[in-house]
Amino acid sequence: MTRSVIIGVLAAIGVPAYTSYIEKSKKTVCFTNLRVLNTAVEMYKLENGEAPDDFKALTDYMDDDFSELKCPKDGTYGLSATGVPECSVHGGYDGTPPSAPENP
């Protein structure tokens, strides 16, 4: 009985913390993808004087095909009207990495 209570308490503490760290890691992957896209956009702007219309214009500025960059929460990437990469789930790239999750 006592072991069951102890295991239950540990699970009650551990599961929310695990879930929040999984969510943070997904945000971090998305942020990293947006940072890669933003770097390519900035290189394009320097050479062309304007933001690209779409990601296809960035193929010369990336090592791999941009279509391989996927949001882990099934979001889609696009460009805002000002040429800033954005995710349909996590929002636009602002250069600020995701913060650490709060301890439950």
C-alpha positions in Angstrom: 0.0 0.0 0.0 2.7 2.4 1.0 4.7 1.7 -2.2 1.6 2.4 -4.3 1.1 5.8 -2.6 4.8 6.7 -3.1 4.7 5.6 -6.8 1.4 7.6 -7.3 3.0 10.7 -5.8 6.1 10.4 -7.9 4.0 10.0 -11.0 1.8 13.0 -10.1 5.0 15.1 -9.9 6.9 13.6 -12.8 4.2 13.4 -15.6 3.4 17.2 -15.7 7.1 18.0 -15.7 7.8 15.5 -18.4 4.9 16.9 -20.5 6.1 20.5 -20.1 9.7 19.6 -21.2 8.3 17.8 -24.3 6.3 20.9 -25.2 9.4 23.1 -24.7 11.5 20.8 -26.9 8.9 21.1 -29.7 8.9 24.9 -29.4 12.7 24.9 -29.5 12.8 22.7 -32.7 10.3 25.1 -34.3 12.3 28.1 -33.2 15.5 26.6 -34.6 13.8 26.0 -37.9 12.5 29.5 -38.0 16.0 30.8 -37.2 17.4 28.9 -40.2 14.7 30.3 -42.5 15.2 33.8 -41.1 18.9 33.6 -41.9 18.2 32.6 -45.4 15.6 35.5 -45.7 18.2 38.0 -44.4 20.8 36.7 -46.9 18.2 37.1 -49.7 17.4 40.6 -48.6 21.0 41.6 -48.6 21.5 40.5 -52.1 18.2 41.5 -53.6 17.2 44.5 -51.6 13.7 43.1 -50.7 12.1 40.2 -48.9 11.4 37.1 -50.9 7.8 36.3 -52.0 8.0 32.7 -50.8 10.5 30.0 -49.6 11.2 28.8 -53.1 13.3 31.9 -53.7 15.5 30.8 -50.8 16.9 27.6 -52.3 20.2 29.2 -53.1 20.6 30.3 -49.5 20.0 26.9 -47.8 22.1 23.7 -47.8 19.0 21.5 -47.7 15.6 21.8 -49.2 13.4 24.0 -47.0 10.5 21.5 -47.3 12.5 19.3 -44.9 11.9 21.8 -42.1 8.8 20.7 -40.2 7.2 22.0 -37.1 6.9 19.1 -34.6 3.3 20.2 -33.8 2.3 20.0 -37.5 2.3 23.7 -38.0 3.1 25.2 -41.4 5.8 27.7 -42.2 5.2 30.8 -44.2 6.4 34.4 -44.6 4.7 37.4 -43.1 4.0 40.5 -45.3 7.3 41.9 -44.0 9.2 38.7 -44.9 9.6 37.3 -41.4 9.3 33.5 -41.2 6.3 32.4 -39.1 4.8 29.2 -37.9 1.0 28.6 -37.9 1.3 27.1 -34.4 4.1 29.0 -32.6 3.9 32.4 -34.3 6.6 34.5 -36.0 10.3 34.5 -35.5 11.4 37.4 -33.3 14.9 36.2 -32.3 13.9 35.3 -28.7 14.3 31.6 -27.9 11.4 29.9 -26.0 11.6 30.3 -22.3 12.1 27.3 -19.9 8.9 25.8 -18.6 7.7 26.6 -15.2 8.3 23.9 -12.6 4.9 22.3 -11.7 
